Amino acid sequence: MMKGLTYIEYALVIISMAGMAIITFANVLSRYFFDSSFAFAEELTIHLFVLATFIGASIAIKRNAHFSFRFLYEKMTAKWRRITLLVTSGLMVVFLLLTLHFGLELALNQLERGRVTPALNIPQWLFTLSIPIGSLFCIIRTVEMTILQWKGLHSSPVAHQWEASETKSRELK
């Protein structure tokens, strides 16, 4: 199941980043050659950016790539590491649940009111759904990483996946 979620995350990020690049490039060409820009370019690019941000945050949680005070964490005893892990994970899940709730509430409100985007006349709630969907992905990844770190706490904290490749590259020099 988690492998499927990973594929969905990567597909969404690739599609949104490629979409932003293509739309922005086409808009620049349009401005340069025709002295006019696409009305929908900014609107669609912003919505794709929000989607990429939330899904990218989920990927970062999975990779343990978020900013952390690793120095302090590594100085703690195993008991305090577990407490810190539970507190920080709990706070993250609470925040993400609130983001999911209010994002879903906003999308439903837009659906009820029949709001559409200004340039494309697409229902606004379709784009707003990226907030609760991204929050849900982040919640799943937070719980997953909390469980993995809890199981591995008796040895060393879960290291960022890039650290291993950086160490290998230093050894090759």
PATITI-186436 format. One line per field, with one value per residue: x, y, z of N, C-alpha, C, O in turn; residue number from 0; chain. Coordinates in nm, 3 decimals. Layout:
n.xx	[X, ...]
n.yy	[Y, ...]
n.zz	[Z, ...]
ca.xx	[X, ...]
ca.yy	[Y, ...]
ca.zz	[Z, ...]
c.xx	[X, ...]
c.yy	[Y, ...]
c.zz	[Z, ...]
o.xx	[X, ...]
o.yy	[Y, ...]
o.zz	[Z, ...]
k	[NUM, ...]
c	[A, ...]
# end
This chain:
n.xx	[0.082, 0.192, 0.385, 0.232, 0.119, 0.350, 0.407, 0.183, 0.227, 0.471, 0.389, 0.192, 0.348, 0.532, 0.358, 0.239, 0.466, 0.574, 0.356, 0.345, 0.593, 0.560, 0.331, 0.420, 0.644, 0.522, 0.360, 0.551, 0.666, 0.440, 0.398, 0.632, 0.632, 0.371, 0.286, 0.096, -0.050, -0.144, -0.457, -0.522, -0.286, -0.145, -0.332, -0.368, -0.106, -0.055, -0.235, -0.135, 0.112, 0.044, -0.055, 0.181, 0.340, 0.213, 0.212, 0.483, 0.570, 0.472, 0.630, 0.877, 0.844, 0.833, 1.095, 1.231, 1.327, 1.272, 1.342, 1.526, 1.633, 1.877, 2.111, 2.048, 1.859, 2.008, 2.163, 1.995, 1.857, 1.733, 1.474, 1.387, 1.405, 1.201, 0.981, 1.001, 0.969, 0.701, 0.563, 0.628, 0.539, 0.272, 0.188, 0.230, 0.043, -0.198, -0.196, -0.201, -0.443, -0.619, -0.566, -0.654, -0.928, -1.023, -0.950, -1.107, -1.357, -1.353, -1.341, -1.589, -1.759, -1.706, -1.804, -2.079, -2.152, -2.105, -1.873, -1.641, -1.330, -1.169, -1.051, -1.061, -1.309, -1.354, -1.475, -1.393, -1.354, -1.237, -0.967, -0.910, -0.928, -0.673, -0.555, -0.680, -0.628, -0.349, -0.286, -0.389, -0.218, 0.021, -0.041, -0.064, 0.201, 0.336, 0.246, 0.339, 0.622, 0.662, 0.604, 0.806, 1.036, 0.997, 1.024, 1.289, 1.432, 1.588, 1.841, 2.001, 1.886, 1.660, 1.821, 1.864, 1.800, 1.976, 2.213, 2.355, 2.431, 2.589, 2.797, 2.907, 2.993, 3.190, 3.372, 3.463, 3.624]
n.yy	[-0.119, 0.127, 0.157, 0.203, 0.448, 0.602, 0.600, 0.742, 0.989, 1.073, 1.081, 1.283, 1.505, 1.518, 1.563, 1.808, 1.979, 1.961, 2.059, 2.324, 2.418, 2.391, 2.551, 2.802, 2.845, 2.844, 3.067, 3.270, 3.260, 3.331, 3.594, 3.711, 3.672, 3.741, 3.954, 3.922, 3.752, 3.430, 3.412, 3.230, 3.132, 3.221, 3.160, 2.877, 2.791, 2.870, 2.705, 2.452, 2.476, 2.484, 2.223, 2.076, 2.161, 2.061, 1.781, 1.745, 1.802, 1.578, 1.379, 1.465, 1.418, 1.140, 1.085, 1.176, 1.435, 1.687, 1.995, 1.973, 1.959, 1.792, 1.767, 1.821, 1.621, 1.385, 1.394, 1.326, 1.089, 0.754, 0.736, 1.006, 1.064, 0.909, 1.031, 1.288, 1.224, 1.128, 1.358, 1.558, 1.431, 1.395, 1.665, 1.741, 1.576, 1.671, 1.939, 1.886, 1.749, 1.956, 2.124, 1.956, 1.934, 2.207, 2.270, 2.090, 2.178, 2.435, 2.366, 2.232, 2.443, 2.610, 2.445, 2.432, 2.699, 2.728, 2.834, 2.939, 2.933, 3.239, 3.275, 3.028, 2.922, 2.686, 2.468, 2.592, 2.437, 2.201, 2.258, 2.343, 2.112, 2.006, 2.083, 1.943, 1.681, 1.673, 1.717, 1.484, 1.290, 1.373, 1.320, 1.041, 0.974, 1.086, 0.930, 0.682, 0.727, 0.785, 0.541, 0.382, 0.513, 0.481, 0.206, 0.181, 0.319, 0.216, 0.179, 0.385, 0.716, 0.755, 0.811, 1.071, 0.997, 1.092, 1.129, 0.890, 0.852, 1.077, 1.022, 0.795, 0.912, 1.082, 0.894, 0.788, 0.982]
n.zz	[0.000, 0.081, -0.112, -0.337, -0.264, -0.270, -0.547, -0.638, -0.512, -0.633, -0.902, -0.895, -0.818, -1.030, -1.248, -1.171, -1.147, -1.408, -1.550, -1.451, -1.551, -1.831, -1.884, -1.791, -1.956, -2.212, -2.177, -2.152, -2.407, -2.556, -2.466, -2.557, -2.841, -2.925, -2.776, -2.575, -2.298, -2.163, -2.013, -1.819, -1.718, -1.481, -1.283, -1.303, -1.264, -1.000, -0.858, -0.923, -0.803, -0.530, -0.499, -0.561, -0.350, -0.113, -0.165, -0.202, 0.057, 0.187, 0.068, 0.163, 0.437, 0.436, 0.354, 0.568, 0.564, 0.658, 0.826, 1.122, 1.465, 1.495, 1.640, 1.913, 1.951, 1.919, 2.146, 2.347, 2.584, 2.525, 2.627, 2.638, 2.369, 2.265, 2.389, 2.281, 2.011, 2.011, 2.099, 1.905, 1.671, 1.737, 1.756, 1.491, 1.358, 1.469, 1.375, 1.098, 1.078, 1.142, 0.924, 0.718, 0.789, 0.780, 0.518, 0.373, 0.455, 0.339, 0.065, 0.037, 0.096, -0.122, -0.322, -0.257, -0.298, -0.562, -0.675, -0.922, -1.103, -1.199, -1.463, -1.604, -1.552, -1.410, -1.159, -0.843, -0.614, -0.696, -0.726, -0.468, -0.326, -0.319, -0.083, 0.146, 0.051, 0.023, 0.292, 0.406, 0.289, 0.412, 0.680, 0.677, 0.609, 0.828, 1.044, 0.954, 0.953, 1.220, 1.342, 1.225, 1.321, 1.595, 1.627, 1.558, 1.747, 1.954, 1.858, 1.652, 1.558, 1.280, 0.984, 0.745, 0.408, 0.218, 0.347, 0.359, 0.092, 0.058, 0.233, 0.109, -0.129, -0.033, 0.058, -0.179, -0.282]
ca.xx	[0.000, 0.278, 0.453, 0.133, 0.112, 0.471, 0.387, 0.085, 0.294, 0.566, 0.314, 0.131, 0.452, 0.584, 0.256, 0.223, 0.588, 0.581, 0.250, 0.390, 0.701, 0.506, 0.243, 0.500, 0.725, 0.431, 0.317, 0.664, 0.673, 0.324, 0.424, 0.743, 0.599, 0.239, 0.260, -0.019, -0.027, -0.262, -0.529, -0.531, -0.153, -0.114, -0.429, -0.338, 0.027, -0.067, -0.301, -0.040, 0.217, -0.011, -0.055, 0.320, 0.391, 0.158, 0.260, 0.626, 0.586, 0.450, 0.751, 0.983, 0.821, 0.874, 1.241, 1.287, 1.407, 1.232, 1.435, 1.517, 1.748, 1.933, 2.215, 1.983, 1.792, 2.108, 2.216, 1.894, 1.850, 1.630, 1.343, 1.351, 1.385, 1.066, 0.888, 1.011, 0.908, 0.556, 0.511, 0.639, 0.450, 0.135, 0.161, 0.219, -0.084, -0.304, -0.192, -0.244, -0.588, -0.686, -0.553, -0.745, -1.066, -1.058, -0.939, -1.227, -1.468, -1.343, -1.379, -1.733, -1.821, -1.696, -1.895, -2.216, -2.174, -2.086, -1.761, -1.557, -1.208, -1.197, -1.008, -1.096, -1.446, -1.353, -1.514, -1.281, -1.335, -1.147, -0.830, -0.897, -0.912, -0.531, -0.519, -0.708, -0.562, -0.209, -0.282, -0.409, -0.092, 0.118, -0.079, -0.025, 0.348, 0.380, 0.220, 0.433, 0.758, 0.664, 0.613, 0.940, 1.135, 0.973, 1.083, 1.434, 1.492, 1.684, 1.976, 2.024, 1.771, 1.652, 1.901, 1.816, 1.849, 2.085, 2.336, 2.428, 2.494, 2.695, 2.908, 2.968, 3.064, 3.312, 3.466, 3.519, 3.723]
ca.yy	[0.000, 0.245, 0.171, 0.266, 0.588, 0.665, 0.623, 0.851, 1.114, 1.112, 1.115, 1.414, 1.608, 1.528, 1.627, 1.949, 2.054, 1.967, 2.150, 2.461, 2.455, 2.404, 2.667, 2.923, 2.860, 2.882, 3.204, 3.358, 3.266, 3.406, 3.736, 3.757, 3.674, 3.798, 4.063, 3.892, 3.631, 3.348, 3.458, 3.123, 3.083, 3.247, 3.087, 2.734, 2.772, 2.881, 2.585, 2.341, 2.499, 2.441, 2.077, 2.028, 2.191, 1.966, 1.646, 1.749, 1.793, 1.437, 1.308, 1.503, 1.346, 1.001, 1.080, 1.234, 1.547, 1.815, 2.060, 1.924, 1.985, 1.659, 1.773, 1.805, 1.491, 1.280, 1.403, 1.278, 0.946, 0.684, 0.771, 1.141, 1.059, 0.857, 1.135, 1.393, 1.169, 1.126, 1.495, 1.625, 1.363, 1.429, 1.803, 1.743, 1.515, 1.765, 2.048, 1.836, 1.721, 2.086, 2.166, 1.870, 1.971, 2.339, 2.263, 2.021, 2.271, 2.538, 2.306, 2.209, 2.574, 2.654, 2.360, 2.477, 2.832, 2.722, 2.921, 2.894, 3.013, 3.355, 3.265, 2.902, 2.883, 2.550, 2.476, 2.624, 2.332, 2.098, 2.299, 2.353, 1.976, 1.973, 2.108, 1.825, 1.560, 1.683, 1.698, 1.341, 1.223, 1.407, 1.247, 0.901, 0.965, 1.116, 0.810, 0.580, 0.757, 0.774, 0.397, 0.334, 0.568, 0.420, 0.072, 0.190, 0.410, 0.154, 0.196, 0.526, 0.777, 0.735, 0.912, 1.122, 0.904, 1.151, 1.123, 0.770, 0.873, 1.176, 0.952, 0.712, 0.997, 1.129, 0.782, 0.766, 1.088]
ca.zz	[0.000, 0.089, -0.240, -0.424, -0.224, -0.321, -0.690, -0.654, -0.474, -0.738, -1.024, -0.876, -0.818, -1.166, -1.332, -1.135, -1.183, -1.554, -1.591, -1.424, -1.643, -1.967, -1.890, -1.777, -2.079, -2.320, -2.151, -2.186, -2.554, -2.602, -2.440, -2.640, -2.983, -2.956, -2.681, -2.489, -2.218, -2.139, -1.894, -1.720, -1.680, -1.341, -1.203, -1.304, -1.206, -0.853, -0.806, -0.937, -0.703, -0.401, -0.502, -0.553, -0.215, -0.016, -0.194, -0.174, 0.203, 0.220, 0.026, 0.257, 0.563, 0.412, 0.345, 0.690, 0.512, 0.714, 0.917, 1.259, 1.551, 1.511, 1.742, 2.044, 1.952, 1.936, 2.282, 2.442, 2.614, 2.447, 2.683, 2.593, 2.224, 2.243, 2.429, 2.179, 1.890, 2.027, 2.109, 1.776, 1.577, 1.777, 1.715, 1.345, 1.319, 1.507, 1.278, 0.968, 1.088, 1.132, 0.784, 0.642, 0.823, 0.727, 0.372, 0.325, 0.478, 0.237, -0.064, 0.039, 0.090, -0.260, -0.399, -0.228, -0.354, -0.708, -0.715, -1.032, -1.118, -1.284, -1.602, -1.668, -1.515, -1.355, -1.017, -0.754, -0.514, -0.750, -0.694, -0.323, -0.272, -0.301, 0.058, 0.231, -0.001, 0.065, 0.438, 0.431, 0.255, 0.516, 0.802, 0.657, 0.616, 0.964, 1.124, 0.907, 0.999, 1.366, 1.373, 1.187, 1.414, 1.726, 1.623, 1.543, 1.845, 2.044, 1.802, 1.621, 1.493, 1.136, 0.916, 0.617, 0.307, 0.139, 0.425, 0.321, -0.039, 0.076, 0.296, 0.007, -0.225, 0.033, 0.065, -0.312, -0.317]
c.xx	[0.087, 0.354, 0.359, 0.118, 0.234, 0.458, 0.290, 0.150, 0.386, 0.495, 0.251, 0.233, 0.508, 0.484, 0.243, 0.347, 0.601, 0.475, 0.288, 0.496, 0.647, 0.420, 0.322, 0.584, 0.638, 0.384, 0.427, 0.677, 0.558, 0.345, 0.531, 0.701, 0.468, 0.200, 0.130, 0.010, -0.158, -0.327, -0.527, -0.396, -0.123, -0.204, -0.393, -0.203, 0.022, -0.130, -0.210, 0.072, 0.169, -0.011, 0.086, 0.378, 0.342, 0.210, 0.411, 0.655, 0.567, 0.573, 0.865, 0.968, 0.868, 1.026, 1.310, 1.375, 1.366, 1.338, 1.416, 1.644, 1.810, 2.037, 2.155, 1.921, 1.891, 2.171, 2.119, 1.909, 1.736, 1.490, 1.298, 1.335, 1.243, 0.961, 0.885, 0.945, 0.756, 0.496, 0.515, 0.547, 0.305, 0.097, 0.146, 0.084, -0.201, -0.310, -0.244, -0.392, -0.669, -0.681, -0.645, -0.890, -1.104, -1.043, -1.060, -1.351, -1.469, -1.386, -1.529, -1.811, -1.819, -1.789, -2.040, -2.248, -2.156, -1.975, -1.680, -1.434, -1.234, -1.165, -1.061, -1.241, -1.458, -1.398, -1.391, -1.251, -1.243, -1.002, -0.808, -0.881, -0.765, -0.487, -0.555, -0.642, -0.415, -0.193, -0.298, -0.282, 0.012, 0.087, -0.036, 0.125, 0.400, 0.361, 0.319, 0.574, 0.769, 0.679, 0.752, 1.047, 1.119, 1.039, 1.235, 1.504, 1.594, 1.826, 2.000, 1.902, 1.776, 1.727, 1.836, 1.879, 1.965, 2.217, 2.420, 2.498, 2.605, 2.818, 2.981, 3.047, 3.193, 3.418, 3.533, 3.626, 3.860]
c.yy	[0.126, 0.267, 0.238, 0.414, 0.665, 0.696, 0.738, 0.985, 1.162, 1.153, 1.253, 1.526, 1.627, 1.600, 1.775, 2.032, 2.068, 2.064, 2.295, 2.506, 2.479, 2.529, 2.797, 2.948, 2.905, 3.026, 3.304, 3.372, 3.349, 3.556, 3.790, 3.773, 3.747, 3.915, 4.043, 3.762, 3.555, 3.393, 3.355, 3.083, 3.101, 3.164, 2.939, 2.705, 2.778, 2.755, 2.463, 2.353, 2.455, 2.288, 2.022, 2.051, 2.089, 1.825, 1.638, 1.740, 1.648, 1.353, 1.339, 1.434, 1.202, 0.987, 1.132, 1.353, 1.682, 1.865, 2.005, 1.962, 1.852, 1.657, 1.750, 1.667, 1.378, 1.282, 1.349, 1.128, 0.886, 0.721, 0.908, 1.148, 1.011, 0.962, 1.246, 1.348, 1.173, 1.266, 1.563, 1.561, 1.394, 1.570, 1.814, 1.688, 1.608, 1.880, 2.003, 1.799, 1.851, 2.139, 2.085, 1.913, 2.104, 2.346, 2.197, 2.110, 2.382, 2.486, 2.282, 2.339, 2.627, 2.574, 2.406, 2.610, 2.835, 2.811, 2.857, 2.983, 3.125, 3.333, 3.140, 2.859, 2.736, 2.562, 2.490, 2.510, 2.222, 2.130, 2.303, 2.216, 1.936, 1.994, 1.988, 1.697, 1.560, 1.663, 1.552, 1.261, 1.249, 1.335, 1.102, 0.885, 0.995, 0.995, 0.700, 0.604, 0.750, 0.628, 0.344, 0.386, 0.507, 0.283, 0.077, 0.273, 0.345, 0.162, 0.344, 0.584, 0.755, 0.848, 0.951, 1.037, 0.960, 1.142, 1.003, 0.790, 0.976, 1.111, 0.867, 0.796, 1.052, 1.019, 0.756, 0.868, 1.057]
c.zz	[0.000, -0.042, -0.341, -0.393, -0.275, -0.470, -0.716, -0.621, -0.585, -0.866, -1.011, -0.880, -0.960, -1.256, -1.299, -1.171, -1.334, -1.607, -1.569, -1.523, -1.785, -1.979, -1.883, -1.902, -2.196, -2.302, -2.183, -2.337, -2.611, -2.581, -2.533, -2.786, -3.015, -2.867, -2.602, -2.414, -2.202, -2.009, -1.782, -1.661, -1.532, -1.249, -1.191, -1.240, -1.053, -0.795, -0.816, -0.834, -0.564, -0.392, -0.485, -0.414, -0.113, -0.040, -0.170, -0.025, 0.248, 0.185, 0.122, 0.392, 0.548, 0.411, 0.470, 0.657, 0.567, 0.811, 1.058, 1.335, 1.588, 1.623, 1.881, 2.058, 1.980, 2.076, 2.387, 2.469, 2.531, 2.495, 2.633, 2.442, 2.192, 2.279, 2.324, 2.049, 1.899, 2.031, 1.973, 1.672, 1.609, 1.736, 1.563, 1.300, 1.353, 1.407, 1.143, 0.967, 1.079, 0.988, 0.695, 0.664, 0.758, 0.575, 0.310, 0.342, 0.373, 0.100, -0.071, 0.031, -0.054, -0.351, -0.382, -0.296, -0.506, -0.758, -0.826, -1.039, -1.218, -1.434, -1.672, -1.646, -1.476, -1.209, -0.926, -0.657, -0.564, -0.718, -0.543, -0.259, -0.254, -0.156, 0.146, 0.182, 0.040, 0.214, 0.475, 0.400, 0.364, 0.647, 0.791, 0.672, 0.756, 1.054, 1.085, 0.962, 1.151, 1.408, 1.341, 1.283, 1.553, 1.733, 1.619, 1.647, 1.936, 1.989, 1.776, 1.553, 1.342, 1.067, 0.785, 0.506, 0.227, 0.214, 0.385, 0.188, -0.029, 0.138, 0.193, -0.093, -0.164, 0.038, -0.070, -0.348, -0.266]
o.xx	[0.058, 0.384, 0.403, 0.107, 0.222, 0.495, 0.312, 0.130, 0.381, 0.535, 0.257, 0.208, 0.528, 0.523, 0.236, 0.333, 0.637, 0.501, 0.267, 0.491, 0.684, 0.435, 0.297, 0.593, 0.676, 0.369, 0.399, 0.696, 0.578, 0.312, 0.521, 0.730, 0.456, 0.091, 0.064, 0.083, -0.266, -0.260, -0.531, -0.391, -0.080, -0.158, -0.389, -0.187, 0.087, -0.084, -0.209, 0.122, 0.246, 0.027, 0.108, 0.456, 0.421, 0.247, 0.461, 0.753, 0.638, 0.615, 0.942, 1.067, 0.934, 1.080, 1.433, 1.483, 1.421, 1.413, 1.304, 1.747, 1.795, 2.049, 2.205, 1.930, 1.862, 2.226, 2.157, 1.965, 1.654, 1.398, 1.184, 1.258, 1.176, 0.862, 0.778, 0.873, 0.689, 0.391, 0.415, 0.484, 0.224, -0.014, 0.060, 0.019, -0.294, -0.418, -0.323, -0.459, -0.774, -0.779, -0.709, -0.966, -1.206, -1.116, -1.110, -1.437, -1.575, -1.459, -1.591, -1.916, -1.918, -1.846, -2.114, -2.358, -2.188, -1.980, -1.653, -1.435, -1.313, -1.244, -1.103, -1.291, -1.558, -1.360, -1.299, -1.135, -1.177, -0.923, -0.699, -0.827, -0.736, -0.393, -0.466, -0.603, -0.363, -0.097, -0.230, -0.243, 0.084, 0.179, 0.022, 0.172, 0.499, 0.449, 0.375, 0.637, 0.873, 0.757, 0.810, 1.137, 1.218, 1.102, 1.302, 1.624, 1.680, 1.922, 2.018, 1.821, 1.884, 1.698, 1.763, 1.998, 2.046, 2.324, 2.542, 2.613, 2.705, 2.931, 3.104, 3.156, 3.293, 3.537, 3.646, 3.709, 3.953]
o.yy	[0.221, 0.381, 0.321, 0.496, 0.780, 0.804, 0.820, 1.083, 1.278, 1.248, 1.333, 1.632, 1.741, 1.689, 1.858, 2.144, 2.175, 2.141, 2.379, 2.618, 2.576, 2.605, 2.890, 3.062, 2.995, 3.100, 3.411, 3.482, 3.428, 3.636, 3.903, 3.875, 3.809, 3.970, 4.140, 3.675, 3.608, 3.411, 3.390, 3.007, 3.007, 3.106, 2.883, 2.605, 2.699, 2.704, 2.379, 2.253, 2.395, 2.231, 1.932, 1.969, 2.036, 1.755, 1.535, 1.678, 1.602, 1.266, 1.249, 1.395, 1.148, 0.888, 1.132, 1.371, 1.784, 1.787, 1.992, 1.993, 1.806, 1.557, 1.668, 1.604, 1.286, 1.181, 1.329, 1.053, 0.958, 0.736, 0.924, 1.230, 1.066, 0.978, 1.292, 1.426, 1.216, 1.291, 1.621, 1.632, 1.416, 1.592, 1.887, 1.746, 1.621, 1.915, 2.073, 1.817, 1.854, 2.192, 2.141, 1.926, 2.113, 2.421, 2.241, 2.115, 2.418, 2.553, 2.309, 2.346, 2.682, 2.627, 2.419, 2.629, 2.935, 2.860, 2.737, 3.095, 3.108, 3.370, 3.146, 2.770, 2.671, 2.658, 2.409, 2.488, 2.155, 2.041, 2.269, 2.205, 1.841, 1.930, 1.935, 1.613, 1.458, 1.599, 1.501, 1.174, 1.157, 1.292, 1.046, 0.793, 0.936, 0.960, 0.633, 0.511, 0.713, 0.596, 0.271, 0.312, 0.485, 0.248, -0.012, 0.297, 0.415, 0.153, 0.421, 0.510, 0.737, 0.965, 0.873, 1.008, 0.883, 1.145, 1.012, 0.749, 0.965, 1.142, 0.865, 0.757, 1.069, 1.046, 0.708, 0.843, 1.134]
o.zz	[-0.073, -0.079, -0.421, -0.484, -0.317, -0.514, -0.804, -0.693, -0.625, -0.933, -1.105, -0.938, -1.004, -1.332, -1.390, -1.220, -1.383, -1.699, -1.656, -1.574, -1.850, -2.075, -1.959, -1.949, -2.271, -2.399, -2.237, -2.389, -2.703, -2.668, -2.581, -2.849, -3.121, -2.882, -2.565, -2.461, -2.224, -1.908, -1.664, -1.564, -1.466, -1.151, -1.081, -1.169, -0.986, -0.692, -0.726, -0.783, -0.489, -0.290, -0.405, -0.365, -0.035, 0.054, -0.124, 0.016, 0.338, 0.262, 0.158, 0.454, 0.637, 0.462, 0.478, 0.713, 0.526, 0.870, 1.106, 1.275, 1.702, 1.694, 1.957, 2.163, 2.056, 2.119, 2.502, 2.389, 2.475, 2.415, 2.590, 2.392, 2.105, 2.207, 2.285, 1.985, 1.805, 1.972, 1.930, 1.593, 1.519, 1.686, 1.514, 1.213, 1.274, 1.359, 1.080, 0.865, 1.015, 0.937, 0.605, 0.568, 0.689, 0.509, 0.207, 0.255, 0.322, 0.028, -0.174, -0.033, -0.101, -0.446, -0.480, -0.347, -0.571, -0.871, -0.824, -0.987, -1.311, -1.520, -1.788, -1.715, -1.505, -1.142, -0.933, -0.622, -0.484, -0.686, -0.495, -0.149, -0.181, -0.110, 0.214, 0.263, 0.087, 0.259, 0.564, 0.478, 0.404, 0.718, 0.885, 0.739, 0.799, 1.132, 1.171, 1.013, 1.204, 1.497, 1.421, 1.321, 1.623, 1.833, 1.670, 1.636, 1.990, 2.065, 1.871, 1.497, 1.284, 1.089, 0.723, 0.511, 0.173, 0.152, 0.379, 0.172, -0.100, 0.100, 0.189, -0.136, -0.233, 0.025, -0.075, -0.435, -0.287]
k	[0, 1, 2, 3, 4, 5, 6, 7, 8, 9, 10, 11, 12, 13, 14, 15, 16, 17, 18, 19, 20, 21, 22, 23, 24, 25, 26, 27, 28, 29, 30, 31, 32, 33, 34, 35, 36, 37, 38, 39, 40, 41, 42, 43, 44, 45, 46, 47, 48, 49, 50, 51, 52, 53, 54, 55, 56, 57, 58, 59, 60, 61, 62, 63, 64, 65, 66, 67, 68, 69, 70, 71, 72, 73, 74, 75, 76, 77, 78, 79, 80, 81, 82, 83, 84, 85, 86, 87, 88, 89, 90, 91, 92, 93, 94, 95, 96, 97, 98, 99, 100, 101, 102, 103, 104, 105, 106, 107, 108, 109, 110, 111, 112, 113, 114, 115, 116, 117, 118, 119, 120, 121, 122, 123, 124, 125, 126, 127, 128, 129, 130, 131, 132, 133, 134, 135, 136, 137, 138, 139, 140, 141, 142, 143, 144, 145, 146, 147, 148, 149, 150, 151, 152, 153, 154, 155, 156, 157, 158, 159, 160, 161, 162, 163, 164, 165, 166, 167, 168, 169, 170, 171, 172]
c	[A, A, A, A, A, A, A, A, A, A, A, A, A, A, A, A, A, A, A, A, A, A, A, A, A, A, A, A, A, A, A, A, A, A, A, A, A, A, A, A, A, A, A, A, A, A, A, A, A, A, A, A, A, A, A, A, A, A, A, A, A, A, A, A, A, A, A, A, A, A, A, A, A, A, A, A, A, A, A, A, A, A, A, A, A, A, A, A, A, A, A, A, A, A, A, A, A, A, A, A, A, A, A, A, A, A, A, A, A, A, A, A, A, A, A, A, A, A, A, A, A, A, A, A, A, A, A, A, A, A, A, A, A, A, A, A, A, A, A, A, A, A, A, A, A, A, A, A, A, A, A, A, A, A, A, A, A, A, A, A, A, A, A, A, A, A, A, A, A, A, A, A, A]
# end
